[in-house]
């Protein structure tokens, strides 16, 4: 099956999260997606651990990432 129309294809969760932290920063990311791993002593490692175990949170992060990469600026 081809993934040509899936912008998340080939993007690791770590890459996605790192790009979002660079773009938004932890404070803004925590404001947009209110999950503890973003608002209390955030780190890439702890966030990855949480997101890999929590499908609803990962879905929110992936949805925000899609919004971020579709912005024209």
BABA-192347 format. One record per atom (N, C-alpha, C): chain; x, y, z; residue number from 1; atom name. Coordinates in steps of 0.2 Angstrom, whole numbers, plus 5000, padded with zeros to 4 digits. Layout:
<pts>
+----+------+------+------+-----+----+
! ch !    u !    v !    w !   i ! at !
+----+------+------+------+-----+----+
!  A !    X !    Y !    Z ! NUM ! CA !
...
+----+------+------+------+-----+----+
</pts>
This chain:
<pts>
+----+------+------+------+-----+----+
! ch !    u !    v !    w !   i ! at !
+----+------+------+------+-----+----+
!  A ! 5004 ! 4994 ! 5000 !   1 !  N !
!  A ! 5000 ! 5000 ! 5000 !   1 ! CA !
!  A ! 5005 ! 5006 ! 5000 !   1 !  C !
!  A ! 5003 ! 5011 ! 4996 !   2 !  N !
!  A ! 5007 ! 5017 ! 4996 !   2 ! CA !
!  A ! 5004 ! 5022 ! 5001 !   2 !  C !
!  A ! 5009 ! 5026 ! 5003 !   3 !  N !
!  A ! 5008 ! 5031 ! 5008 !   3 ! CA !
!  A ! 5009 ! 5038 ! 5005 !   3 !  C !
!  A ! 5008 ! 5039 ! 4998 !   4 !  N !
!  A ! 5010 ! 5045 ! 4995 !   4 ! CA !
!  A ! 5006 ! 5051 ! 4998 !   4 !  C !
!  A ! 5000 ! 5050 ! 5000 !   5 !  N !
!  A ! 4995 ! 5056 ! 5002 !   5 ! CA !
!  A ! 4996 ! 5057 ! 5010 !   5 !  C !
!  A ! 5000 ! 5053 ! 5013 !   6 !  N !
!  A ! 5000 ! 5054 ! 5020 !   6 ! CA !
!  A ! 5007 ! 5058 ! 5022 !   6 !  C !
!  A ! 5006 ! 5064 ! 5024 !   7 !  N !
!  A ! 5011 ! 5068 ! 5026 !   7 ! CA !
!  A ! 5015 ! 5066 ! 5032 !   7 !  C !
!  A ! 5012 ! 5061 ! 5036 !   8 !  N !
!  A ! 5016 ! 5058 ! 5042 !   8 ! CA !
!  A ! 5020 ! 5052 ! 5040 !   8 !  C !
!  A ! 5019 ! 5050 ! 5034 !   9 !  N !
!  A ! 5023 ! 5044 ! 5032 !   9 ! CA !
!  A ! 5031 ! 5045 ! 5032 !   9 !  C !
!  A ! 5034 ! 5041 ! 5036 !  10 !  N !
!  A ! 5042 ! 5042 ! 5036 !  10 ! CA !
!  A ! 5044 ! 5047 ! 5041 !  10 !  C !
!  A ! 5040 ! 5050 ! 5045 !  11 !  N !
!  A ! 5041 ! 5055 ! 5050 !  11 ! CA !
!  A ! 5041 ! 5052 ! 5057 !  11 !  C !
!  A ! 5047 ! 5051 ! 5060 !  12 !  N !
!  A ! 5046 ! 5048 ! 5067 !  12 ! CA !
!  A ! 5043 ! 5052 ! 5072 !  12 !  C !
!  A ! 5041 ! 5049 ! 5077 !  13 !  N !
!  A ! 5037 ! 5053 ! 5082 !  13 ! CA !
!  A ! 5042 ! 5058 ! 5086 !  13 !  C !
!  A ! 5049 ! 5056 ! 5086 !  14 !  N !
!  A ! 5054 ! 5060 ! 5089 !  14 ! CA !
!  A ! 5055 ! 5066 ! 5085 !  14 !  C !
!  A ! 5056 ! 5065 ! 5078 !  15 !  N !
!  A ! 5057 ! 5071 ! 5073 !  15 ! CA !
!  A ! 5051 ! 5075 ! 5074 !  15 !  C !
!  A ! 5045 ! 5073 ! 5073 !  16 !  N !
!  A ! 5039 ! 5077 ! 5074 !  16 ! CA !
!  A ! 5039 ! 5081 ! 5080 !  16 !  C !
!  A ! 5040 ! 5078 ! 5086 !  17 !  N !
!  A ! 5040 ! 5082 ! 5092 !  17 ! CA !
!  A ! 5045 ! 5087 ! 5092 !  17 !  C !
!  A ! 5051 ! 5085 ! 5090 !  18 !  N !
!  A ! 5057 ! 5090 ! 5090 !  18 ! CA !
!  A ! 5055 ! 5096 ! 5086 !  18 !  C !
!  A ! 5053 ! 5095 ! 5080 !  19 !  N !
!  A ! 5051 ! 5101 ! 5076 !  19 ! CA !
!  A ! 5045 ! 5105 ! 5079 !  19 !  C !
!  A ! 5041 ! 5102 ! 5082 !  20 !  N !
!  A ! 5035 ! 5106 ! 5086 !  20 ! CA !
!  A ! 5038 ! 5110 ! 5091 !  20 !  C !
!  A ! 5043 ! 5107 ! 5095 !  21 !  N !
!  A ! 5046 ! 5111 ! 5101 !  21 ! CA !
!  A ! 5050 ! 5117 ! 5098 !  21 !  C !
!  A ! 5053 ! 5115 ! 5093 !  22 !  N !
!  A ! 5057 ! 5121 ! 5089 !  22 ! CA !
!  A ! 5053 ! 5126 ! 5087 !  22 !  C !
!  A ! 5047 ! 5125 ! 5084 !  23 !  N !
!  A ! 5042 ! 5129 ! 5081 !  23 ! CA !
!  A ! 5038 ! 5133 ! 5087 !  23 !  C !
!  A ! 5035 ! 5129 ! 5091 !  24 !  N !
!  A ! 5031 ! 5132 ! 5096 !  24 ! CA !
!  A ! 5034 ! 5134 ! 5103 !  24 !  C !
!  A ! 5039 ! 5130 ! 5105 !  25 !  N !
!  A ! 5041 ! 5130 ! 5112 !  25 ! CA !
!  A ! 5037 ! 5126 ! 5116 !  25 !  C !
!  A ! 5040 ! 5124 ! 5122 !  26 !  N !
!  A ! 5036 ! 5120 ! 5127 !  26 ! CA !
!  A ! 5030 ! 5123 ! 5129 !  26 !  C !
!  A ! 5030 ! 5130 ! 5131 !  27 !  N !
!  A ! 5025 ! 5133 ! 5134 !  27 ! CA !
!  A ! 5019 ! 5134 ! 5129 !  27 !  C !
!  A ! 5020 ! 5136 ! 5123 !  28 !  N !
!  A ! 5015 ! 5136 ! 5118 !  28 ! CA !
!  A ! 5012 ! 5129 ! 5117 !  28 !  C !
!  A ! 5016 ! 5124 ! 5116 !  29 !  N !
!  A ! 5014 ! 5117 ! 5115 !  29 ! CA !
!  A ! 5009 ! 5115 ! 5120 !  29 !  C !
!  A ! 5011 ! 5116 ! 5127 !  30 !  N !
!  A ! 5007 ! 5115 ! 5132 !  30 ! CA !
!  A ! 5000 ! 5118 ! 5132 !  30 !  C !
!  A ! 5000 ! 5124 ! 5130 !  31 !  N !
!  A ! 4994 ! 5128 ! 5130 !  31 ! CA !
!  A ! 4990 ! 5126 ! 5124 !  31 !  C !
!  A ! 4992 ! 5123 ! 5119 !  32 !  N !
!  A ! 4988 ! 5121 ! 5113 !  32 ! CA !
!  A ! 4986 ! 5114 ! 5115 !  32 !  C !
!  A ! 4990 ! 5110 ! 5118 !  33 !  N !
!  A ! 4988 ! 5103 ! 5120 !  33 ! CA !
!  A ! 4990 ! 5102 ! 5127 !  33 !  C !
!  A ! 4985 ! 5102 ! 5131 !  34 !  N !
!  A ! 4986 ! 5102 ! 5138 !  34 ! CA !
!  A ! 4987 ! 5095 ! 5141 !  34 !  C !
!  A ! 4993 ! 5093 ! 5140 !  35 !  N !
!  A ! 4995 ! 5087 ! 5143 !  35 ! CA !
!  A ! 5001 ! 5088 ! 5148 !  35 !  C !
!  A ! 5001 ! 5084 ! 5153 !  36 !  N !
!  A ! 5006 ! 5085 ! 5158 !  36 ! CA !
!  A ! 5013 ! 5085 ! 5156 !  36 !  C !
!  A ! 5014 ! 5080 ! 5151 !  37 !  N !
!  A ! 5021 ! 5080 ! 5148 !  37 ! CA !
!  A ! 5024 ! 5086 ! 5145 !  37 !  C !
!  A ! 5019 ! 5090 ! 5143 !  38 !  N !
!  A ! 5021 ! 5097 ! 5140 !  38 ! CA !
!  A ! 5021 ! 5102 ! 5145 !  38 !  C !
!  A ! 5018 ! 5102 ! 5150 !  39 !  N !
!  A ! 5017 ! 5107 ! 5155 !  39 ! CA !
!  A ! 5021 ! 5107 ! 5161 !  39 !  C !
!  A ! 5023 ! 5101 ! 5163 !  40 !  N !
!  A ! 5027 ! 5100 ! 5170 !  40 ! CA !
!  A ! 5033 ! 5097 ! 5168 !  40 !  C !
!  A ! 5039 ! 5101 ! 5169 !  41 !  N !
!  A ! 5046 ! 5098 ! 5167 !  41 ! CA !
!  A ! 5046 ! 5094 ! 5161 !  41 !  C !
!  A ! 5044 ! 5098 ! 5155 !  42 !  N !
!  A ! 5044 ! 5094 ! 5149 !  42 ! CA !
!  A ! 5051 ! 5092 ! 5146 !  42 !  C !
!  A ! 5051 ! 5086 ! 5143 !  43 !  N !
!  A ! 5057 ! 5084 ! 5139 !  43 ! CA !
!  A ! 5055 ! 5080 ! 5133 !  43 !  C !
!  A ! 5059 ! 5080 ! 5128 !  44 !  N !
!  A ! 5058 ! 5075 ! 5123 !  44 ! CA !
!  A ! 5057 ! 5068 ! 5125 !  44 !  C !
!  A ! 5062 ! 5066 ! 5129 !  45 !  N !
!  A ! 5062 ! 5059 ! 5131 !  45 ! CA !
!  A ! 5055 ! 5057 ! 5135 !  45 !  C !
!  A ! 5053 ! 5061 ! 5140 !  46 !  N !
!  A ! 5047 ! 5060 ! 5144 !  46 ! CA !
!  A ! 5041 ! 5060 ! 5140 !  46 !  C !
!  A ! 5041 ! 5065 ! 5135 !  47 !  N !
!  A ! 5035 ! 5066 ! 5131 !  47 ! CA !
!  A ! 5034 ! 5060 ! 5126 !  47 !  C !
!  A ! 5040 ! 5058 ! 5123 !  48 !  N !
!  A ! 5040 ! 5052 ! 5119 !  48 ! CA !
!  A ! 5037 ! 5046 ! 5122 !  48 !  C !
!  A ! 5039 ! 5045 ! 5128 !  49 !  N !
!  A ! 5037 ! 5039 ! 5132 !  49 ! CA !
!  A ! 5029 ! 5039 ! 5133 !  49 !  C !
!  A ! 5027 ! 5045 ! 5135 !  50 !  N !
!  A ! 5020 ! 5046 ! 5136 !  50 ! CA !
!  A ! 5016 ! 5045 ! 5130 !  50 !  C !
!  A ! 5018 ! 5048 ! 5124 !  51 !  N !
!  A ! 5014 ! 5048 ! 5118 !  51 ! CA !
!  A ! 5014 ! 5041 ! 5115 !  51 !  C !
!  A ! 5019 ! 5038 ! 5116 !  52 !  N !
!  A ! 5019 ! 5031 ! 5113 !  52 ! CA !
!  A ! 5014 ! 5026 ! 5116 !  52 !  C !
!  A ! 5013 ! 5028 ! 5123 !  53 !  N !
!  A ! 5008 ! 5024 ! 5127 !  53 ! CA !
!  A ! 5001 ! 5026 ! 5126 !  53 !  C !
!  A ! 5000 ! 5032 ! 5124 !  54 !  N !
!  A ! 4993 ! 5036 ! 5124 !  54 ! CA !
!  A ! 4991 ! 5038 ! 5118 !  54 !  C !
!  A ! 4987 ! 5034 ! 5114 !  55 !  N !
!  A ! 4985 ! 5035 ! 5107 !  55 ! CA !
!  A ! 4981 ! 5042 ! 5107 !  55 !  C !
!  A ! 4977 ! 5043 ! 5111 !  56 !  N !
!  A ! 4973 ! 5050 ! 5110 !  56 ! CA !
!  A ! 4977 ! 5056 ! 5111 !  56 !  C !
!  A ! 4982 ! 5056 ! 5115 !  57 !  N !
!  A ! 4987 ! 5061 ! 5115 !  57 ! CA !
!  A ! 4991 ! 5062 ! 5109 !  57 !  C !
!  A ! 4994 ! 5056 ! 5106 !  58 !  N !
!  A ! 4998 ! 5056 ! 5100 !  58 ! CA !
!  A ! 4993 ! 5058 ! 5094 !  58 !  C !
!  A ! 4987 ! 5057 ! 5094 !  59 !  N !
!  A ! 4983 ! 5059 ! 5089 !  59 ! CA !
!  A ! 4982 ! 5067 ! 5089 !  59 !  C !
!  A ! 4982 ! 5070 ! 5095 !  60 !  N !
!  A ! 4981 ! 5077 ! 5095 !  60 ! CA !
!  A ! 4988 ! 5080 ! 5093 !  60 !  C !
!  A ! 4994 ! 5077 ! 5095 !  61 !  N !
!  A ! 5000 ! 5080 ! 5093 !  61 ! CA !
!  A ! 5001 ! 5079 ! 5085 !  61 !  C !
!  A ! 4999 ! 5073 ! 5082 !  62 !  N !
!  A ! 5000 ! 5073 ! 5075 !  62 ! CA !
!  A ! 4995 ! 5078 ! 5071 !  62 !  C !
!  A ! 4989 ! 5079 ! 5074 !  63 !  N !
!  A ! 4985 ! 5084 ! 5071 !  63 ! CA !
!  A ! 4987 ! 5091 ! 5071 !  63 !  C !
!  A ! 4990 ! 5093 ! 5077 !  64 !  N !
!  A ! 4993 ! 5099 ! 5077 !  64 ! CA !
!  A ! 5000 ! 5100 ! 5073 !  64 !  C !
!  A ! 5003 ! 5094 ! 5072 !  65 !  N !
!  A ! 5009 ! 5094 ! 5067 !  65 ! CA !
!  A ! 5007 ! 5095 ! 5060 !  65 !  C !
!  A ! 5001 ! 5092 ! 5058 !  66 !  N !
!  A ! 4999 ! 5093 ! 5051 !  66 ! CA !
!  A ! 4997 ! 5101 ! 5050 !  66 !  C !
!  A ! 4994 ! 5104 ! 5055 !  67 !  N !
!  A ! 4992 ! 5111 ! 5055 !  67 ! CA !
!  A ! 4998 ! 5115 ! 5054 !  67 !  C !
!  A ! 5003 ! 5113 ! 5058 !  68 !  N !
!  A ! 5010 ! 5117 ! 5058 !  68 ! CA !
!  A ! 5013 ! 5117 ! 5051 !  68 !  C !
!  A ! 5013 ! 5111 ! 5048 !  69 !  N !
!  A ! 5017 ! 5110 ! 5042 !  69 ! CA !
!  A ! 5013 ! 5113 ! 5036 !  69 !  C !
!  A ! 5007 ! 5114 ! 5037 !  70 !  N !
!  A ! 5002 ! 5116 ! 5031 !  70 ! CA !
!  A ! 5002 ! 5124 ! 5031 !  70 !  C !
!  A ! 5005 ! 5127 ! 5036 !  71 !  N !
!  A ! 5005 ! 5135 ! 5036 !  71 ! CA !
!  A ! 5010 ! 5137 ! 5031 !  71 !  C !
!  A ! 5007 ! 5143 ! 5027 !  72 !  N !
!  A ! 5011 ! 5145 ! 5022 !  72 ! CA !
!  A ! 5018 ! 5149 ! 5024 !  72 !  C !
!  A ! 5018 ! 5151 ! 5030 !  73 !  N !
!  A ! 5024 ! 5155 ! 5032 !  73 ! CA !
!  A ! 5029 ! 5151 ! 5036 !  73 !  C !
+----+------+------+------+-----+----+
</pts>
